[in-house]
Amino acid sequence: MDFNEYIDRKTPNNPLCNVDLVNRLLLDAGITSDLVKQWRDQMPNGVLARFVATDGGITRIYPKSAGLDWTEDPETYESSFYKRSLDNDIYIFTPTPYQEDTNMTEDSVLVSRAVNLDIDGVRLKPAVVGVKLDISTWMTNFINATLKMNCKDEICGCQRNDEHVDCVILDDGGFLVMANRDEYIGQIGQFFGMIDPILMVNLVNMSLFTLNKTYDYQSVCDPKRESKGSAAGLRSVYVPTIADILNVGWLASAAAWSILQQLLVSIAFPNFLHAADTDDEIPDMSKESCITEQTQYFYDNEEKSFRGTLDCENCSRMFHAEKLWKTNLVFVIADAKLTCMSCDHKPLIQAEQPSEGPDPCE
């Protein structure tokens, strides 16, 4: 049963209904319906969808086809973009989380902002509005916006797949939102420490980002596998005597037939019953209790500009970072990662991972 049919049968005056909530829902439904009529007259290039999420719980998306692919939580207060937009009076860019298991990302990014209403000196935020941007179109606009006209220098902006410079846009959590490289575009939503670890480490060291680690002491992890050297020797197999075999009662049991089969196999193939390496065994799917840690990154201060040099073994990379006004984004331009391959490329992990717990000496 859909909502409209339910309302027809259960009017707001029905004792089972919360009148205030239903009236707010109906009001939001009416207002957002009028909003869609305006959206139909203007759909800018590169915008895949427009949406509005209200305090009453309504999420309306235009066009309807985009709503069928909507992956955000239907409960507005559980949606990341909604909560972050309410907490900040800026444009919030939210990339779809990168799927580690499939190495895939969606071809869109959400941009949202809260609607502010001042009534009798009281500020209200009844809704969040936004758009879903097409990655391909936005990449083209991003590159064009950085190019210098009539430039004859070696570096004239963030050209696509430039061999000299990497240009990326990160959100306030350190996740990739845009880049000038095709190989990075496929990783939008990925934590930047997994893409360019040494650059991300330096952004943290310069206090553009700071971090906070949280520990879960009630996690479950895959059991640690023992080394081959710890495997046991030959497994002992009970070998029945001739008297046992001739015992009719013993032969009648299912266990006896199993042991008899092992006896015959051991005679024909004496090495068959040797202990196999642990790597060849069926993996144990059981879990064990463990500690896990997850690291959250966020802006450390209100400074807008950062610059520095990444010193590696026999080369260096210069970089400059600039926070983008009225957004949760930071633009970073640096010497290309491929120009200095001697840097440490050990991934900087943000996602949840097994841990020994916090250092008691810190």
C-alpha positions in Angstrom: 0.0 0.0 0.0 1.5 3.4 -1.0 1.4 6.5 1.1 -1.4 8.3 -0.7 -3.7 5.2 -0.5 -2.9 4.9 3.2 -3.8 8.6 3.8 -7.1 8.1 2.0 -8.0 5.3 4.3 -6.4 6.6 7.5 -7.2 10.3 7.7 -5.0 12.5 10.0 -7.8 12.5 12.5 -7.6 8.7 12.8 -6.6 7.8 16.4 -3.7 5.7 15.1 -2.1 8.8 13.4 0.2 11.4 14.9 -1.6 14.4 13.6 1.3 16.8 13.8 3.7 14.5 11.9 1.1 13.7 9.2 0.3 17.3 8.7 4.0 18.2 8.4 4.4 15.3 5.9 1.5 16.5 3.8 2.8 20.1 3.9 6.3 19.0 2.8 4.8 16.8 0.0 2.9 19.8 -1.4 5.8 22.3 -1.2 8.3 19.9 -2.8 5.8 19.1 -5.6 5.7 22.7 -6.5 9.5 22.8 -6.5 9.6 20.0 -9.1 7.5 22.1 -11.4 10.2 24.8 -11.4 13.0 22.2 -11.9 11.3 21.0 -15.1 12.0 24.3 -16.8 15.8 24.3 -16.0 18.1 21.4 -16.1 21.7 22.5 -16.5 24.2 20.5 -18.5 26.1 18.0 -16.3 23.3 17.7 -13.7 22.0 14.2 -13.5 19.3 14.9 -10.9 17.9 17.5 -8.4 16.6 16.6 -5.0 15.2 18.0 -1.8 15.1 16.3 1.6 12.8 17.7 4.2 12.7 17.8 8.0 9.3 16.0 7.7 11.0 12.9 6.1 10.1 13.6 2.4 12.9 13.1 -0.2 11.8 14.2 -3.7 14.1 13.6 -6.7 13.8 14.8 -10.2 13.7 13.3 -12.8 11.8 10.2 -11.6 14.3 7.9 -13.4 17.1 9.2 -11.1 14.9 8.3 -8.1 15.0 4.7 -9.1 18.8 4.7 -8.7 18.8 6.6 -5.5 21.1 4.9 -3.0 20.9 7.3 0.0 19.1 6.3 3.2 15.3 7.0 2.8 15.3 8.2 6.4 16.6 11.8 5.9 18.2 12.0 9.3 20.3 8.9 8.6 21.7 10.3 5.3 25.2 11.6 5.5 24.7 14.5 3.1 21.6 15.6 5.1 23.3 15.6 8.5 26.4 17.3 7.2 24.4 20.0 5.4 22.5 20.9 8.5 25.7 21.2 10.5 27.4 23.5 8.0 26.3 26.6 6.2 28.4 25.7 3.1 28.0 23.6 0.0 28.7 19.9 1.0 30.2 17.7 -1.7 29.6 14.0 -0.9 31.2 11.3 -3.2 29.7 7.9 -3.1 31.9 5.6 -1.0 34.4 3.7 -3.0 33.7 -0.1 -3.2 36.9 -1.9 -2.2 35.5 -5.3 -3.1 34.7 -4.3 -6.7 37.2 -1.5 -7.2 34.4 0.6 -8.6 32.8 4.0 -8.0 29.6 5.7 -9.2 29.8 8.3 -11.9 28.3 11.0 -9.8 28.8 13.3 -6.8 26.2 14.8 -4.6 26.3 18.6 -3.8 23.9 19.8 -1.1 23.1 22.7 1.1 20.6 23.5 3.9 17.8 25.9 3.3 17.9 28.7 5.9 14.7 30.5 7.0 14.8 33.4 9.5 11.4 33.9 11.2 11.2 36.5 14.0 14.9 36.2 14.7 14.8 32.4 14.8 16.8 30.5 12.1 15.1 27.3 10.8 16.5 24.7 8.5 13.4 22.9 7.1 15.1 21.2 4.2 18.3 20.3 2.3 18.4 20.8 -1.5 21.0 19.6 -3.9 22.1 18.2 -7.2 23.8 15.1 -8.5 26.7 16.0 -10.7 27.9 13.9 -13.7 31.6 13.1 -13.1 32.6 13.3 -16.8 31.1 16.7 -17.3 32.4 18.1 -14.1 35.9 16.8 -14.9 35.8 18.7 -18.2 34.6 21.9 -16.5 37.2 21.4 -13.7 40.1 21.1 -16.2 38.9 24.1 -18.3 38.6 26.3 -15.2 42.3 25.7 -14.4 43.8 26.2 -17.8 45.7 29.4 -18.7 44.7 31.0 -22.0 47.5 31.5 -24.6 50.0 29.8 -22.2 53.4 28.7 -23.6 54.9 27.6 -20.3 55.7 24.0 -19.4 52.7 23.9 -17.0 49.6 25.7 -18.1 47.1 24.4 -15.6 45.5 21.0 -14.8 45.5 19.4 -18.2 44.0 15.9 -18.5 46.5 13.2 -17.7 49.3 15.8 -17.5 52.7 14.2 -17.2 54.0 17.0 -15.0 51.2 17.7 -12.4 48.6 16.0 -10.4 45.5 18.0 -9.6 43.0 16.7 -7.1 40.0 17.9 -5.1 39.5 16.3 -1.7 36.6 16.7 0.7 37.1 17.6 4.4 37.6 13.9 5.3 40.4 13.3 2.8 38.3 11.4 0.2 38.8 12.0 -3.5 36.1 14.0 -5.2 37.8 15.1 -8.5 41.1 14.7 -10.4 42.7 15.5 -13.7 43.8 11.8 -14.3 41.6 9.1 -15.7 43.1 6.5 -13.4 42.0 8.6 -10.4 38.5 9.2 -11.7 37.8 5.5 -11.3 38.7 5.9 -7.6 36.4 8.8 -6.6 35.2 8.2 -3.1 38.4 6.4 -2.2 40.5 7.8 0.7 43.4 9.7 -0.8 45.9 8.0 1.5 45.4 4.9 -0.5 46.0 6.7 -3.8 49.0 9.0 -3.0 50.1 8.1 0.5 53.2 10.4 0.8 51.2 13.5 -0.3 48.4 12.7 2.2 50.9 12.2 5.0 52.4 15.6 4.3 49.0 17.2 4.3 48.5 15.8 7.7 51.9 16.8 8.9 51.2 20.4 7.8 48.0 20.4 9.8 45.7 20.7 6.8 44.2 17.5 8.2 44.2 16.1 11.7 43.1 12.6 12.7 41.2 10.8 15.5 41.5 7.1 16.0 38.6 5.1 17.5 38.9 1.6 18.8 36.3 -1.2 18.9 37.1 -3.8 21.6 34.2 -6.1 20.7 35.0 -6.7 17.0 35.3 -10.1 15.3 38.1 -10.8 12.9 39.3 -13.7 10.8 41.6 -16.0 12.9 45.3 -15.6 12.4 46.6 -18.4 10.3 49.4 -20.5 11.7 52.7 -20.9 9.8 53.4 -24.2 7.9 56.1 -25.0 10.5 53.5 -25.3 13.2 51.6 -28.1 11.3 51.5 -31.4 13.1 53.2 -34.5 11.7 51.4 -37.6 10.6 47.8 -37.9 11.7 47.2 -41.1 13.7 44.5 -43.3 12.2 43.0 -46.1 14.2 43.8 -49.4 12.4 41.5 -52.2 13.4 42.8 -55.7 13.9 41.7 -58.8 11.9 39.6 -59.9 14.9 37.8 -56.5 14.9 37.1 -56.8 11.2 35.6 -60.2 11.5 33.3 -59.1 14.3 29.8 -58.9 12.7 28.6 -56.3 15.2 31.5 -54.1 14.6 31.0 -54.3 10.8 27.4 -53.3 11.2 28.2 -49.8 12.4 28.7 -46.9 9.9 31.8 -45.9 11.7 33.4 -49.3 11.1 32.8 -49.0 7.4 34.6 -45.6 7.4 37.6 -47.0 9.3 37.7 -50.0 7.1 37.8 -47.7 4.0 40.7 -45.8 5.6 42.5 -49.0 6.2 42.2 -50.2 2.6 43.3 -46.8 1.3 46.3 -46.7 3.6 47.4 -50.1 2.3 47.1 -49.0 -1.4 48.3 -45.4 -0.9 50.5 -45.2 2.2 51.2 -41.5 1.8 47.5 -40.5 1.4 46.8 -40.1 5.1 49.8 -37.8 5.7 49.0 -34.5 7.2 48.5 -31.8 4.5 50.0 -28.3 4.7 47.6 -25.9 6.5 47.4 -23.9 3.2 45.7 -26.9 1.5 43.1 -27.3 4.2 39.5 -26.1 4.0 39.7 -22.6 5.5 38.1 -22.2 9.0 35.2 -19.8 8.6 34.9 -19.1 12.3 35.7 -15.7 13.7 37.6 -14.7 16.8 37.3 -11.7 19.1 39.7 -8.8 18.3 40.3 -5.1 18.5 39.8 -2.9 15.4 40.7 0.7 14.8 39.3 3.3 12.4 40.8 6.7 11.7 38.8 9.8 10.9 40.4 12.7 9.2 39.1 16.3 9.3 40.3 19.9 8.9 42.6 20.9 11.7 42.3 24.7 11.5 40.9 27.7 9.7 43.9 28.4 7.5 43.2 28.5 3.8 46.6 27.9 2.0 49.3 25.3 2.5 52.4 24.5 0.5 55.5 22.4 0.9 57.9 19.9 -0.6 57.9 16.1 -0.4 61.5 14.9 0.0 62.1 11.4 -1.2 65.4 9.4 -1.7 66.6 11.0 -4.9 63.8 13.4 -5.9 61.3 15.7 -4.5 57.7 17.0 -5.3 56.4 20.4 -4.6 52.7 20.9 -3.8 50.2 23.6 -3.0 46.8 23.2 -1.3 44.0 25.7 -1.2 40.6 25.3 0.6 37.7 26.3 -1.7 35.5 29.0 -0.3 32.0 28.1 0.9 32.6 24.4 0.3 34.0 21.4 2.2 36.7 21.0 -0.5 40.4 21.5 -0.8 42.2 21.8 -4.1 45.7 20.3 -4.3 48.2 20.7 -7.1 51.5 18.8 -7.0 54.3 17.5 -9.1 53.0 14.3 -10.6 53.4 11.1 -8.6 55.0 9.5 -11.6 57.9 12.0 -11.6 59.2 10.8 -8.2 58.7 7.0 -7.7 61.2 6.7 -4.9 58.8 8.0 -2.3 57.2 5.7 0.2 54.1 4.2 -1.3 52.9 2.3 1.8 49.1 3.0 1.9 47.7 5.2 4.6 44.7 3.3 5.7 41.6 5.1 7.0 39.1 2.2 6.9 38.5 -0.2 9.9 41.4 -2.7 10.4 42.7 -5.1 13.0 44.7 -3.4 15.7 46.7 -4.1 18.9 44.9 -1.2 20.6 46.1 2.2 21.6 49.7 2.6 22.8 49.6 2.7 26.6 52.8 4.9 26.6 51.2 7.7 24.6 
